[in-house]
Structure formats: C-alpha cells, structure tokens
Amino acid sequence: MREGGPGRDGGAAGAVSCVAATMSTGTTPSVVYWARYAGLANRLRALVGYKALADLLECPFYLCWENNAHCPAAFEELFVPYGSEVIPRDRIAAQRSAGGIVGDTSDWFTQIGKQHDFGGTTRDRFLRRSIDNLKSLSLRPELARAVDQFAGAHQLSDRTGLHIRYTDNVAAHRRWAGKIRGFEHENASRLEGFEAYVSREIDASSDVRIFLATDNPGVERRFRRRFGNHIITYPKTYQGTLSWWIGRFRSGPAFRTTPMSYAAIEFYLLARCRKLIGTYFSSFAQLACLIHGAEIYHMSGIEVRETRTGAKFRYLYENEPVPGTGGAAGV
C-alpha cells in the first residue's frame, strides 16, 4: 500500500543539482518548506523532511505555512517555534533567487529525501533525522496539556486507537481509482470492518475500551450508540450537522468538520496509544505511530492488515526504549 494520499511538489526541479553544488562549493543555501497544500498530517510528514534536509546541509530553514482551506490554521496556532523562521509568502521568491531550495511537496519525508539526494548523506541518517524532527515537534502548551490530561485519564498507552476518516476522502477515492499509483479502490476502509474489529475485541474482553478519532460526527454517534462506554472519544465541536455529507460528495480542498486544534490534539492522542488501526491511504495514523512506536495497522476493506510504515523504520530505533513501555521502539 502506498503510504498516504498523493502529494505534490512544486520545488523538486533542480533540487539535486542544488544539493550537489552545495557539496562541491561549500555554499550554504536555505531550505524553504512552502506548506500550501494538504491537511495537517501530510504537511507535517513533509515539514520534518525539509527540516532534516536543512539540518544535514547545515543551512537556514524557513517555513511558509499557509492558513487556507486545506489546513485552516496558522502554524503558531498549533505548535511552538520549531527552530525555524516562519516567513510570509512574499519572501519565498527572494530565497529561491538566492539559490535556496524551495519545496511545496506534501510527500513523505522518505520521498523528499530521495528527491534531494538525502542531503548528501546516507538514507538512514536522513530518515532518522526526519523522525527525530517529528518527535521534537511540540504542540502549544494549552493543546499539550489537553493531550496529557486526556491520555492520562483514559490510560491510552494501554489501548488501541482507531482513526476513521470518512468525509472528503470518500469522494477522493472515487477520483483516485485507476489514476493514483498504488491506490486500489477495493481496499478502501469500510465502517463495517472497524465495527467488526471492535465487536471482536469486546467479545475477547468485556472491559476493553478503544479510542476513536474521526472527522465524521455520524461515525462518532454510530459507534457510541452501538458500543457505548467501550468507545472513548475526545470531546469536540463539529462545524455543522450536515458537514460530513458535504465532504462525501464535494471535490477540491477538504471540508474540515472540526477546527484544526482538535485534529492536532487527536493526532497526538493517537500517538499515545499502544496500537493503531488507521484508514486506508491516510497518513494520519501512519505518521502518529512514529512518535512513540505504536503498532500500526490499517483497515483494508473489512480486514485489519499490518501497515508497512512501522516495519519500514523499526531498524533505525530497535535498540532504543519507547517512553512508558520499557520495550524496543516499534518504528
């Protein structure tokens, strides 16, 4: 399975030659990540890769994070300063003219590294630096406190987390069928699969509780009605009672059913769980699992399948303990 939805890159052209010039001449260009496409998780997976590129090239890193329909929140509304200067859009041209690397891709950091010759270093070093950057990213204090309090109160480190995306991705799957490499429409996650999983877990242990993160108020109500107190959800306000219907049929930028602060909180709550089952072709749970080494699976149709993300990076950290578990990192 290809990891996450399709990205786009407006800054990869000439990037390898720019890195090669840096290595041969000793000049130090800047690296700019222009985050103007995609939602929160896709932006973050690219951000940590571009930051790794700047770190390894030992050059300044600038972030231009657009607050738009794709991700309606400024970076500083969600995160604390990240060892970079947040710049406005009108400063990008100057950085490019000065020989800087400007990228607007929302691809995985693995792909960014490959596009840019891994910053002139090894693949493993680039990937580890990217994951370290993800781990060092910090929410604003009030959001971090919300995560700590909820995760502690509900003992998420011992629980499974489900991420069910069921709004704009439904329409996107119809568009991607036969067009996006690696996407197989028959593997799109079905609600019945998630429900069957929860039912099996309850049959196996009557006191089991499972954390559910979803962008769809109808899905949240459906699971709470059927499974009652076995389902844990973070209290959030949805933007309009019919918003999830809109998201199922519209194209263009995603219709965000909740403020981005809730998306950020749920991302880090999923990261606190012991095991994750995510939505097919969504990077949300796949990226979250890398923070503390959660086991990672996805719902393929109605079947739970292991997602390759965890195994793909596990060897980088296999000798390091996961905070709070005493075991080897599962990334």
N, C-alpha and C positions, 0 to 999 in steps of 0.2 A: 504493500500500500504506500503510495506517495504520501509524505508527511505534511498534512495540512493543505489548505486551498492554494490555488495558483497565486504566485506573486508577480510583481512586475518590476522592471529595472530600467530606469532612465539614465543611469550613471555608470554602467559597466563598461561601455565602449571606451577603449583606450586605457582602461584601468591597469591591466597587466603591464603595459609599456610604461605607465607612470610609476608603478612599483619598481620595475627594472631600472628606470632612470634614477630613482631614489637610491637604490643599492649601489649603482655604479658611480654616481657623482657625489653622494653624501648629502645632497639637498634634502630638506625636510618639508614636504608639502603638508597641508592639513587634510583631514578627512572630515567630510560633512555627511551626516545622515539626514536626508530630507524626508521626514515622515509625513507623507501627504496622502497615502493610500492605506487601505486595510484598517482592521479593527485593532483592539488592544494587543492581543497575544501575537498577531502577525507583525505588528510594529516592534514589539519587544524582542522577538526572535531575530529580527534584522538589526535592531539597535545594538544588541550585545555583540553581534558580529562585526559591525562597523567600528564599534569601540575597541574591540580586540585588534582590528587592523591598525588603528591609530596607536594603540599601546605598543604593538610589536614594531611599528615603524618609528616609534618614539617621536611622534609629531602631534600637534594640537588636534583635538577632536571637538567638532561643533555639531550641535543638534538643532535642526529646524523642525519643530513638531507642530503641524498644522491642526488647529481646532476646527474640524469640519464635519460633514455628515458621516464620514467613515468612522471617525473617532471624536465625538463631540465633547472634548475636554482638553484643556491645556496640560502640558506635561507637569508643570508645577502644581496643578490642582490635585495630582495623584501621587507624585513622587518628590522626594527630597533631591537637592542638587546631586549630580551624578559625575562629578569630576569633569564637567564639560560646560562650555558656554552655550546657552540657548540663544540662538540668533533668529532674527526675523527673515522672512523670505527675501527681502531686497538685498541681503548681504551675501546671498549664495553666488551670484554672478562674479563678485569680486574674488571669492575663494577659488572658483573654477578658473578664472583668468590668471590667478597666481600659481596655477599648476596643482591645485588641490584635487583630491578625489571626492567627487560628489555623487552619491548614490541615493536613489529613492526606491530601491527594491524592498519588497516585503517578504523575500525568500528566507529560508532557514539560514542560519549562520554558516552551516556546512557549505551551502551553495555560494554564499558570499565569499567565503574563504577560497573556494576553488576559482571563482571569477577573478580574484585578486592575488593569485599565486601564494595564498596563505601568508601574505605579508612578508614574503621572503624567508619564512621559517618552515618548520615541519607542520604537517597536517595535524598531528596530535597536539602540538603546542598551541596551535591556533584554536582548536576545538576546546581544549581545556581552558584557555584564556576566555573564550566566549562564555562558557558555562560559569566560570568564576565571576565574570561580569554580571551574569544573571543573578547569581547568589548575592552579589553585593548591592544590587538594586534595592532601594528601601522605599516603602510607602511613606506618605506624610504621617506624622505622629498620630493624629486622630484616627486615621484609617488603620494604622498598625495596631493601635490599642483595640480597635474593634475586632480585628483578626485574633489577637491574643486572647481577648476575653471570651469570644465565641468558641474558639478552638479548645480552650481550656475547659470551659463549662460543658462542652459536649464530647470531650475526650476524642477528638478527631484523629489523633495519632494512632488509635486502635481501630479505626473504622475505614470502610470503603466509601469513596466519593464517586458519585455519578455526575458526569457533565452531559446534559441533554440540550443540544442546540436544535431548536425546532421553530425557526422563524424564516429569516431571509435565505438560509441555506437550502430550504426546501425548493424554492424557485431556482436557486443557483445550481442545484443538482440537475434539474431539467436542462439547463443551458450547457452544463459541462459534459453531459452524456455524449460520448463519441468525439469530443473536442479536446478534452484535457487529458494529457498523457497520465496513465496510472489510475484514472478515476473509472470505477465500474459501478454503474447505477444500481445494479442488483445488490451491491454491498452497502448501500445507504442505510444508516441506522433506522430501525423501526421501533416505535414505542413498545410494541408487544415484546420485543426482545429484552428491553430494560425491565419491563414488568415481570416477565418470566424469571429473570435473574433475581429480582427482589423476592419473589414468591419462593424460589428455591432456598434463598438464604434464611427466610423466616421459617420454612419447614425444617431446616437444619438446626436452627437455634431460635427459640421463641422470644428471646430478649435482644435479638440483633437490632441495631439501628444503623441507618445508612444516610450519609449526607448527600443531598440533591442540590446541584447548582444548575439552573436552567434560565433561559431568557424568555420563557413562554409561560404566562400566568395560567393558561389552560392546562398545561402539563403539570404544573405545580399542584393545582387543585385536584387533578385526576389522581395523582399519586398519593396525595394526602387523604383523599376520600377512600381510596382502596386499601392503603396500608397504614393509615392512622399514625400513631406515635413511632412506628418503625422508621418513618421518614423524618429527617432533620433538614430544615431549610433556614437560610438566613433571612430575617425579616427585611423586605424591601418593598418599595413602591413602584408599581408598574405605570407606564405612561399611556393610559388609555385602555379601556376594557377590550377594545377590538384590535389592538395593535398587533397581536400575533397573527390575526387573519390577514392584515395588510402585508405583513412580512412574508407570508406564504406565497403571495401571488405577484408581488412587485419585483422589478429589476432595478439595477442601479445601486447606489450606496445602501448599505444595510439600514433598516429601520431599527433604531435602538429602543428596546422596550423598557429599559431602565437607565438611570444616569450612570455614567462611566465609573463613578466611585464604587457602585455596587459590583460592577464587573471586576474591578481591581480587587475588592475585598474577597469575592468568591474565587478568584484566581489563586490568591494566597491561602484561602481556606482549603481548596483542593490540594495545594502543595503540602498541607499539614497532614493529609490522610495517609494511611498505610498503603492503600491500594486504590487505583483509579480505573474507571471504565469510561472512556470518552466517546464522543460522537465521531463517526467515520468522516475522514477528510477534514477534521478540525484540529487545529494545533493547540487549542486551549489547554486540554489536559496533558497533551504530549509535552508541552513546554513546562507546565507546572510540576510535572514529575521530576524534572531535573534539579529542582531546588533542594529537596531533601531525600531524593532517591526512592520515591514511591514506586511500587509495582505499577506497570501501565498496560492496560488492555483497551480495546475498543469494541463497540457493538457493530458487527458486520452482519447486516440484515437483522436476524434474530439470534445470532450466535456471538458469544464472547470470544474474541481472539486476542492473542498477545500482540502488542504493538512493538515494532522493532526498535522504537526510539530508545527504550531502556537498555536493551542489549547492545545497541549500537555504540553507546558511550560508557557502558559499565566498566570496561577495562581501564578507562582513564582514572577511575577513582576506587578501584576494587580493594585497595589497602587502607582506605580511609573510613572511619566510622560515620554513620549517619546520626546527626544530632537527635538524642532522645531514644535511639533504638539500640545502641551498642553493637550494631551489626555493620557489615560492609555496605558501602553505598551502592544503591541499585540503579545508578545512572550509567 
